[in-house]
Every structure is written in structure tokens, then in C-alpha cells.
Amino acid sequence: MTGVEAWRALGALQAWGWQRPPSVEEEAFEASLRRALALLWEDALIALDVLEAWDWQRPAVVAREDFERMLRIGTVALGVGEGAEPIASARANRERSMSRLAAYLPAFNERLAGADEARSAALLDDALRWSENAFEAETLRCCARARADRRKRGLDDEGLGIDDLILRAASPRWQKVAMVVGLVLSARRGLHEADVARNVEALVARGLLAARGDLSRMTSSEVRIPPAA
């Protein structure tokens, strides 16, 4: 199983509301479920987002042991100690971490914006010492990786228009539209998600981007730079 397959499976399950649509065969649905769960077990941040979307309650299609495994991953990432009530403690810890990150990240991202590779590594080391649990630490690492990726793609160029930003955020590989839009929004303040998404659709219509899936659903559609003719 590839990472792309797992992400597609997760996007499909989210679009289906974690229920099997009548048009989807049971075997195909089970295969998607297994791919998505494998992804969630490998990435605590994604697992926590999904648990939050589930309101920390097990969907009927997810086996109890699979849900408990996800719950363990989430509680460990949030630093919930043994003997504590897992769901209540995880919710409280996540709320505290989200509040801490909301206060810390703006200044952290500002410092990263003008930093070279060595300075970025030092800033990340300082940030990791500040973090209280694995959830905060991985969020900080994601911010640093995103900033490095934007720098590599040239997205920090203030002279670029929205279309140019989108084309630099895209790549020859298939990427979720949500990822491309997110890269553009993180690179240029003041833009709105819906406006960037409309520009993506316009670039597809002009043949500057290739697309597959329903572009109105950013988490389940993908775009890429088309291969040269």
C-alpha cells in the first residue's frame, strides 16, 4: 500500500461520513477502511484530527480494538498519564495545547520566515524545548517543514500573483487540492480559501493544471502540473 492510496482512502471515508454508501461494495469499503486506519496508526496528528471529528466516539464501522489503538496513539501524543480517564484527559490536554500553540506559532512562523536553514534548525530546537508533549512537538516540526518547502518552491516571493503561487505549490505528482490551497494560504496572508480554490479550477479549465476527482471537494480531488506534450 502506498501513502497516496492511504490518503485517498481516508478522503473517501471522510466524504462518506464513515458509512458505506449503497453504491460501494462491502469488500471495497473494507479495503478503504484498512488503508485509512493504517495511515492513522502511523500519524498521531491525523489520528487526533479524526478522533476530534468523531467527537471521540467509535463509529460503527470501526472495530473496538482499532478504535482503542487510535485512542492510545492520541492519548500518548497528548501526554495523558496512566490511570487518567483517557477521553476526558485527552480533550483537556488537546485544548490546552491548541491554546499554547495559538499563542506561540505566530511569532515562531515570523522568525522562520527570514531564517536560513541553519537558523531554522536552531529555532526549531528552541521550540521543541518549549513543547510539552508529542502533539505540540510534531505540530512545530510540521510548521518548520512547511516553511522549508515554501522556500524551496519559491512561494515566499511577494511579487507572485495567485495563479503563479498555485502553479509553484503544485508539482508533477498528484497532490490533494486542499494541500495546494493550504500551501498558497500559508505563503500569502489575506487570501481566502474559496478564492484560491476558484483559481485552481480556472487553471484546470485553461489546461495549466491536470485534475482528477470532484474539484468542489478539496480533500478528495487532486491536481498536478501536466506532463509536457
C-alpha positions as CSV (number, residue, x, y, z in Angstrom):
1,M,0.0,0.0,0.0
2,T,1.3,3.5,-0.9
3,G,0.8,6.7,1.0
4,V,-1.2,8.1,-1.8
5,E,-3.6,5.1,-1.6
6,A,-4.0,5.6,2.1
7,W,-4.7,9.3,1.7
8,R,-7.3,8.6,-1.0
9,A,-9.0,6.0,1.2
10,L,-9.1,8.5,4.2
11,G,-10.5,11.2,1.9
12,A,-13.2,8.8,0.6
13,L,-14.2,7.7,4.1
14,Q,-14.5,11.3,5.3
15,A,-16.6,12.1,2.2
16,W,-18.8,9.1,3.0
17,G,-19.2,10.1,6.7
18,W,-17.5,6.8,7.8
19,Q,-20.5,4.9,6.5
20,R,-20.7,2.6,3.4
21,P,-22.6,4.1,0.6
22,P,-25.0,1.7,-1.2
23,S,-23.0,2.2,-4.4
24,V,-19.8,0.9,-2.8
25,E,-19.2,-2.9,-2.5
26,E,-18.6,-4.1,1.0
27,E,-15.2,-5.5,0.1
28,A,-14.1,-2.2,-1.5
29,F,-15.3,-0.3,1.6
30,E,-13.4,-2.6,4.0
31,A,-10.2,-2.2,1.9
32,S,-10.5,1.6,2.1
33,L,-11.1,1.3,5.8
34,R,-8.0,-0.8,6.4
35,R,-5.8,1.6,4.3
36,A,-7.1,4.7,6.2
37,L,-6.6,3.1,9.6
38,A,-3.1,2.1,8.7
39,L,-2.4,5.8,7.9
40,L,-4.0,6.9,11.2
41,W,-1.9,4.5,13.2
42,E,1.3,6.0,11.7
43,D,0.5,9.7,12.2
44,A,-0.7,10.9,15.6
45,L,-1.7,14.4,14.3
46,I,-4.0,12.9,11.7
47,A,-5.4,10.4,14.2
48,L,-6.2,13.2,16.7
49,D,-8.0,15.2,14.0
50,V,-10.1,12.2,13.1
51,L,-10.8,11.4,16.7
52,E,-11.9,15.0,17.2
53,A,-14.2,14.8,14.1
54,W,-15.7,11.6,15.6
55,D,-16.2,13.5,18.8
56,W,-14.0,10.8,20.4
57,Q,-16.8,8.2,19.8
58,R,-16.3,5.0,17.9
59,P,-18.1,4.9,14.5
60,A,-20.0,1.6,14.0
61,V,-17.7,0.6,11.0
62,V,-14.5,0.8,13.2
63,A,-13.8,-2.3,15.3
64,R,-13.4,-1.6,19.0
65,E,-9.8,-2.8,19.1
66,D,-8.9,-0.5,16.2
67,F,-10.6,2.5,17.9
68,E,-8.8,1.7,21.2
69,R,-5.5,1.6,19.3
70,M,-6.2,5.0,17.8
71,L,-7.1,6.3,21.3
72,R,-3.9,5.1,22.7
73,I,-1.9,6.8,20.0
74,G,-3.8,10.0,20.6
75,T,-3.5,10.0,24.4
76,V,0.2,9.2,24.3
77,A,0.8,12.1,21.9
78,L,-1.1,14.4,24.3
79,G,0.8,13.2,27.3
80,V,-2.1,11.6,29.1
81,G,-0.7,9.7,32.1
82,E,-1.6,6.2,33.1
83,G,-4.6,5.9,35.3
84,A,-6.2,9.1,33.9
85,E,-9.6,8.9,32.2
86,P,-8.4,8.8,28.6
87,I,-11.0,10.7,26.6
88,A,-11.6,13.5,29.1
89,S,-7.9,13.9,29.8
90,A,-7.1,13.9,26.1
91,R,-9.7,16.5,25.3
92,A,-8.4,18.7,28.1
93,N,-4.8,18.3,27.1
94,R,-5.6,19.0,23.4
95,E,-7.5,22.2,24.3
96,R,-4.5,23.3,26.4
97,S,-2.0,22.5,23.6
98,M,-4.1,24.3,21.0
99,S,-4.3,27.4,23.2
100,R,-0.5,27.3,23.8
101,L,0.2,26.8,20.1
102,A,-2.2,29.6,19.0
103,A,-0.1,31.9,21.2
104,Y,3.3,30.6,20.2
105,L,3.0,29.9,16.4
106,P,2.6,33.4,15.0
107,A,5.9,34.6,16.4
108,F,7.6,31.2,15.6
109,N,6.5,31.5,12.0
110,E,7.6,35.1,11.8
111,R,11.1,34.1,12.9
112,L,11.2,31.2,10.5
113,A,10.2,33.5,7.6
114,G,13.5,35.3,7.5
115,A,15.8,32.4,8.6
116,D,18.2,30.4,6.6
117,E,18.5,26.6,7.0
118,A,20.9,26.7,10.0
119,R,18.9,29.4,11.8
120,S,15.6,27.5,11.1
121,A,17.1,24.3,12.7
122,A,18.1,26.4,15.8
123,L,14.7,27.9,16.1
124,L,13.1,24.5,15.8
125,D,15.3,23.2,18.6
126,D,14.2,26.0,20.9
127,A,10.6,25.4,20.0
128,L,10.9,21.7,20.8
129,R,12.3,22.5,24.2
130,W,9.2,24.7,24.8
131,S,6.8,22.0,23.8
132,E,5.1,19.9,26.5
133,N,4.0,16.8,24.5
134,A,4.5,15.0,21.2
135,F,1.4,16.7,19.7
136,E,2.9,20.1,20.2
137,A,6.4,18.9,19.1
138,E,5.1,17.4,15.8
139,T,3.0,20.5,15.1
140,L,6.1,22.6,15.4
141,R,8.0,20.2,13.1
142,C,5.2,20.4,10.5
143,C,5.4,24.3,10.6
144,A,9.2,24.2,10.1
145,R,8.9,21.6,7.2
146,A,6.2,23.7,5.6
147,R,8.3,26.8,5.7
148,A,11.3,25.0,4.2
149,D,9.0,23.6,1.5
150,R,7.7,27.1,0.7
151,R,11.2,28.5,0.5
152,K,12.3,25.6,-1.8
153,R,9.3,26.2,-4.1
154,G,9.8,29.9,-4.2
155,L,6.5,30.7,-2.6
156,D,7.9,33.5,-0.4
157,D,8.2,35.8,-3.4
158,E,5.8,38.7,-2.6
159,G,5.7,39.7,-6.3
160,L,3.8,36.5,-7.4
161,G,0.2,36.5,-8.3
162,I,-2.3,33.9,-7.0
163,D,-2.1,31.8,-10.2
164,D,1.7,31.8,-10.0
165,L,1.6,30.8,-6.4
166,I,-0.7,27.9,-7.2
167,L,1.5,26.7,-10.0
168,R,4.5,26.8,-7.8
169,A,2.6,25.0,-5.0
170,A,1.6,22.2,-7.5
171,S,4.0,19.6,-8.7
172,P,4.2,16.9,-11.4
173,R,3.0,14.5,-8.7
174,W,-0.7,14.3,-7.9
175,Q,-1.5,16.3,-4.8
176,K,-4.7,16.9,-2.9
177,V,-6.3,20.3,-3.9
178,A,-6.5,21.0,-0.2
179,M,-2.7,20.7,0.1
180,V,-2.1,23.1,-2.8
181,V,-4.6,25.6,-1.5
182,G,-3.1,25.3,2.0
183,L,0.4,26.0,0.7
184,V,-0.8,29.1,-1.0
185,L,-2.8,30.4,2.0
186,S,0.2,29.8,4.3
187,A,2.5,31.7,1.9
188,R,0.3,34.7,1.4
189,R,-1.8,36.3,4.1
190,G,-5.1,37.8,3.4
191,L,-6.2,35.3,0.8
192,H,-9.4,33.3,1.2
193,E,-9.7,29.6,0.7
194,A,-12.7,29.9,-1.7
195,D,-10.9,32.4,-3.9
196,V,-7.8,30.2,-4.2
197,A,-9.9,27.2,-4.9
198,R,-11.7,29.0,-7.8
199,N,-8.3,30.0,-9.3
200,V,-7.3,26.3,-9.2
201,E,-10.5,25.4,-11.1
202,A,-9.7,28.2,-13.6
203,L,-6.2,26.9,-14.1
204,V,-7.6,23.4,-14.7
205,A,-10.0,24.8,-17.3
206,R,-7.1,26.5,-19.1
207,G,-5.1,23.3,-19.2
208,L,-2.4,24.6,-16.9
209,L,-3.2,22.0,-14.3
210,A,-4.4,18.4,-14.7
211,A,-7.1,17.3,-12.3
212,R,-9.0,14.2,-11.2
213,G,-11.9,13.9,-8.9
214,D,-14.6,16.5,-8.0
215,L,-12.8,19.8,-7.6
216,S,-15.6,21.1,-5.4
217,R,-14.3,18.7,-2.7
218,M,-10.8,19.8,-2.0
219,T,-9.9,16.8,0.3
220,S,-10.9,14.2,-2.3
221,S,-9.7,15.8,-5.6
222,E,-6.2,16.1,-6.9
223,V,-4.2,18.3,-9.3
224,R,-0.7,18.2,-10.8
225,I,1.4,20.0,-13.4
226,P,0.5,18.2,-16.7
227,P,3.3,16.3,-18.4
228,A,5.0,18.2,-21.3
229,A,3.4,17.4,-24.6
